[in-house]
């Protein structure tokens, strides 16, 4: 198998040298293969968001090694990592420009990792691609290319954000609780869309979720974090057979602590 992401002995602390010093990530090592879709779960303070931010480059790590496709990005700033990494946040407004139209937002995403030229406007060939990709969302957005994104519903906007993050397939897709702000029906729609896009484009993805059922249902691998460390890592047939009680028992066995489903959902 080909390695997509290599993390070795990752440490991250905040407010070092003060009474509020907080050692959030404590020696995380993880090897992720191409096409892995990994769900990440853990309670409040487990280190999930810091973990994703460290990969994305938003938080420089204190110690350790990070490589994408064998390229060392440990000290690479976030804006340079953007050519390898796409990210979808909980708040859809963070992934789109409100006052731009749907096609203008997609045009910005289309240029990710490409050299910027002096050409203005959107070519008809690009518009055709945008319509084809929007049609796959099955939300009717292909007929609203000139609509400002700010007029879309939360679910439509998050679906568009997901498309923008993947229209140029990234080396790594980071999903940071991207359905948490949606109602259950819309969340299911966006998750089904997420799963389909990841499979069709053969993407490598990491997804944080507080929904244990989602963590079990989606992806081929599940990791559970606690106190800045990975305490559960299951994949393949073992993951497919998991139930929520199984996962809670695994957590207790590996961490030495009991946890309830509510603690994870509310964390």
Secondary structure per residue as TSV (DSSP state, phi and psi in degrees):
chain	resnum	aa	ss	phi	psi
A	1	X	-	360.0	154.3
A	2	X	-	-97.6	133.8
A	3	X	E	-82.3	126.8
A	4	X	E	-93.9	-38.6
A	5	X	E	-142.6	130.4
A	6	X	E	-122.8	121.8
A	7	X	E	-119.5	128.1
A	8	X	E	-129.9	117.4
A	9	X	E	50.7	55.3
A	10	X	E	-80.9	125.4
A	11	X	E	-124.3	141.1
A	12	X	E	-147.7	125.2
A	13	X	E	-123.8	155.2
A	14	X	E	-120.8	152.0
A	15	X	S	51.5	46.4
A	16	X	T	-61.7	136.0
A	17	X	T	85.2	4.5
A	18	X	S	-114.3	173.0
A	19	X	T	-68.6	-16.2
A	20	X	T	-97.9	13.0
A	21	X	-	-53.8	133.6
A	22	X	E	-134.2	110.8
A	23	X	E	-86.1	97.7
A	24	X	E	-86.0	-48.1
A	25	X	E	-107.6	128.1
A	26	X	E	-123.3	72.2
A	27	X	E	78.4	44.6
A	28	X	E	-77.7	128.1
A	29	X	E	-125.9	132.9
A	30	X	E	-156.2	135.3
A	31	X	E	-113.7	124.1
A	32	X	E	-116.5	127.9
A	33	X	E	-89.2	157.4
A	34	X	T	-57.8	140.4
A	35	X	T	75.6	2.1
A	36	X	-	-65.9	135.9
A	37	X	E	-118.9	103.1
A	38	X	E	-106.7	126.3
A	39	X	E	-94.9	141.9
A	40	X	E	-123.7	127.2
A	41	X	E	-134.2	156.0
A	42	X	E	167.4	157.7
A	43	X	-	-74.3	179.4
A	44	X	T	-61.0	130.6
A	45	X	T	84.1	6.0
A	46	X	S	-70.6	-23.7
A	47	X	S	107.2	10.4
A	48	X	H	-60.9	-52.0
A	49	X	H	-67.7	-38.2
A	50	X	H	-62.9	-36.9
A	51	X	H	-59.3	-50.6
A	52	X	H	-66.2	-40.7
A	53	X	H	-64.2	-32.9
A	54	X	H	-68.7	-39.2
A	55	X	H	-66.5	-42.0
A	56	X	H	-72.9	-19.1
A	57	X	T	96.3	4.4
A	58	X	S	-69.5	-32.6
A	59	X	S	-118.3	113.6
A	60	X	-	-65.9	134.0
A	61	X	-	-78.5	155.0
A	62	X	S	-81.5	-33.2
A	63	X	E	-155.5	148.0
A	64	X	E	123.3	-172.0
A	65	X	E	-142.1	134.2
A	66	X	E	-130.1	128.6
A	67	X	E	-136.3	137.1
A	68	X	E	-113.4	122.4
A	69	X	T	49.8	46.4
A	70	X	T	66.6	8.9
A	71	X	E	-96.5	121.8
A	72	X	E	-70.9	115.5
A	73	X	-	-117.3	16.8
A	74	X	T	-52.5	-41.6
A	75	X	T	-110.4	11.9
A	76	X	-	-77.1	129.7
A	77	X	-	-67.0	160.0
A	78	X	H	-57.3	-40.6
A	79	X	H	-65.6	-27.4
A	80	X	H	-82.4	-31.8
A	81	X	H	-66.9	-20.1
A	82	X	T	-60.4	-21.3
A	83	X	T	-75.5	-16.3
A	84	X	T	-102.7	-31.5
A	85	X	E	-119.3	133.1
A	86	X	E	-113.6	150.6
A	87	X	E	-140.2	139.2
A	88	X	E	-120.5	125.2
A	89	X	-	-97.1	171.0
A	90	X	S	-62.1	-39.5
A	91	X	S	-91.7	112.1
A	92	X	G	-60.8	-25.0
A	93	X	G	-64.7	-20.6
A	94	X	G	-77.3	-15.0
A	95	X	T	-107.7	-2.5
A	96	X	S	-136.3	160.0
A	97	X	-	-100.8	113.9
A	98	X	T	-55.8	-44.2
A	99	X	T	-85.9	-7.3
A	100	X	S	-88.3	156.8
A	101	X	B	-77.5	171.1
A	102	X	H	-57.9	-47.1
A	103	X	H	-69.8	-30.8
A	104	X	H	-68.9	-39.7
A	105	X	H	-62.0	-43.9
A	106	X	H	-66.1	-34.3
A	107	X	H	-64.6	-37.8
A	108	X	H	-63.6	-45.7
A	109	X	H	-64.5	-34.8
A	110	X	H	-62.5	-27.4
A	111	X	T	-87.6	-1.1
A	112	X	T	-60.3	125.6
A	113	X	T	80.9	-2.1
A	114	X	S	-103.4	155.8
A	115	X	-	-69.5	134.7
A	116	X	-	-83.2	125.5
A	117	X	-	-100.7	-164.2
A	118	X	S	-102.2	0.1
A	119	X	-	-65.6	138.4
A	120	X	-	-110.9	157.8
A	121	X	S	80.6	179.9
A	122	X	-	-113.7	125.3
A	123	X	-	-70.9	152.3
A	124	X	H	-63.7	-32.9
A	125	X	H	-64.9	-37.6
A	126	X	H	-68.3	-44.0
A	127	X	H	-59.1	-37.6
A	128	X	H	-62.9	-42.7
A	129	X	H	-64.1	-43.2
A	130	X	H	-60.2	-43.2
A	131	X	H	-65.1	-40.4
A	132	X	H	-63.3	-43.2
A	133	X	H	-69.0	-40.0
A	134	X	H	-65.8	-34.7
A	135	X	H	-60.2	-34.7
A	136	X	H	-66.0	-22.4
A	137	X	H	-72.3	-22.6
A	138	X	T	60.3	39.7
A	139	X	S	-120.4	3.4
A	140	X	S	77.8	8.0
A	141	X	G	-71.5	-19.5
A	142	X	G	-63.4	-18.8
A	143	X	G	-98.2	7.3
A	144	X	-	-128.7	37.7
A	145	X	T	-58.1	-30.2
A	146	X	T	-91.1	2.7
A	147	X	S	-79.3	138.6
A	148	X	B	-67.2	138.5
A	149	X	G	-63.5	-29.7
A	150	X	G	-62.1	-15.3
A	151	X	G	-90.0	-5.0
A	152	X	S	-79.6	157.2
A	153	X	-	-73.3	167.2
A	154	X	H	-58.5	-42.7
A	155	X	H	-67.5	-41.2
A	156	X	H	-63.6	-40.6
A	157	X	H	-68.6	-39.3
A	158	X	H	-69.0	-35.6
A	159	X	H	-64.3	-40.6
A	160	X	H	-64.7	-42.0
A	161	X	H	-59.3	-42.3
A	162	X	H	-62.5	-42.1
A	163	X	H	-64.7	-42.0
A	164	X	H	-61.6	-36.5
A	165	X	H	-71.5	-18.7
A	166	X	H	-124.0	-2.8
A	167	X	S	-62.5	-33.9
A	168	X	S	-105.8	105.0
A	169	X	-	-55.0	120.5
A	170	X	-	-81.8	163.3
A	171	X	S	-67.3	-30.7
A	172	X	E	-147.9	132.2
A	173	X	E	-110.3	124.7
A	174	X	E	-109.0	123.8
A	175	X	E	-115.0	108.7
A	176	X	E	-102.3	83.5
A	177	X	S	51.2	46.9
A	178	X	T	-73.0	-4.8
A	179	X	T	-114.7	1.8
A	180	X	T	-63.8	-29.2
A	181	X	T	-91.5	3.1
A	182	X	S	-100.8	154.0
A	183	X	-	-69.1	161.7
A	184	X	H	-54.7	-42.5
A	185	X	H	-66.7	-44.6
A	186	X	H	-67.9	-37.7
A	187	X	H	-59.4	-43.2
A	188	X	H	-63.1	-41.1
A	189	X	H	-61.1	-47.1
A	190	X	H	-67.5	-36.6
A	191	X	H	-67.6	-40.6
A	192	X	H	-62.5	-40.0
A	193	X	H	-64.9	-43.6
A	194	X	H	-58.1	-48.2
A	195	X	H	-61.3	-41.8
A	196	X	H	-66.6	-44.6
A	197	X	H	-63.9	-43.9
A	198	X	H	-61.1	-42.1
A	199	X	H	-70.8	-44.8
A	200	X	H	-65.4	-38.3
A	201	X	T	-96.7	2.2
A	202	X	T	52.1	53.8
A	203	X	-	-89.6	153.3
A	204	X	-	-95.9	125.7
A	205	X	E	-139.7	145.8
A	206	X	E	-121.5	128.1
A	207	X	E	-127.7	117.2
A	208	X	E	-82.4	135.1
A	209	X	-	-147.9	151.4
A	210	X	S	-99.0	-3.0
A	211	X	-	-91.6	107.7
A	212	X	H	-64.8	-34.9
A	213	X	H	-64.0	-42.4
A	214	X	H	-62.8	-42.4
A	215	X	H	-60.0	-35.7
A	216	X	H	-80.7	-40.8
A	217	X	H	-69.4	-40.1
A	218	X	S	-103.1	152.8
A	219	X	S	82.4	169.6
A	220	X	S	-106.3	-2.7
A	221	X	E	-151.1	144.2
A	222	X	E	-131.1	131.2
A	223	X	E	-122.2	145.8
A	224	X	E	-122.3	129.1
A	225	X	E	-106.7	150.9
A	226	X	E	-154.7	127.4
A	227	X	T	52.2	42.9
A	228	X	T	78.7	12.7
A	229	X	E	-135.6	158.9
A	230	X	E	-88.9	119.1
A	231	X	E	-109.4	-16.2
A	232	X	E	-136.6	135.0
A	233	X	E	-145.7	102.5
A	234	X	E	-125.4	149.0
A	235	X	E	-151.4	175.2
A	236	X	H	58.2	-139.1
A	237	X	H	-61.6	-35.0
A	238	X	H	-61.9	-41.1
A	239	X	H	-69.2	-41.5
A	240	X	H	-60.4	-29.7
A	241	X	T	-92.2	-1.8
A	242	X	-	-65.0	146.8
A	243	X	-	-122.3	168.0
A	244	X	H	-59.0	-46.7
A	245	X	H	-58.7	-37.8
A	246	X	H	-58.7	-44.6
A	247	X	H	-65.5	-41.8
A	248	X	H	-64.2	-37.6
A	249	X	H	-68.8	-38.3
A	250	X	H	-62.6	-41.8
A	251	X	H	-60.3	-47.0
A	252	X	H	-62.9	-42.4
A	253	X	H	-64.3	-42.9
A	254	X	H	-86.0	-25.6
A	255	X	H	-103.6	-17.8
A	256	X	S	77.2	10.8
A	257	X	-	-126.0	146.4
A	258	X	-	-89.2	148.0
A	259	X	-	-143.4	147.0
A	260	X	-	-101.9	160.5
A	261	X	H	-60.9	-38.3
A	262	X	H	-60.2	-37.4
A	263	X	H	-63.4	-33.3
A	264	X	H	-78.6	-41.1
A	265	X	H	-65.1	-38.9
A	266	X	H	-87.6	-9.9
A	267	X	-	-70.5	360.0
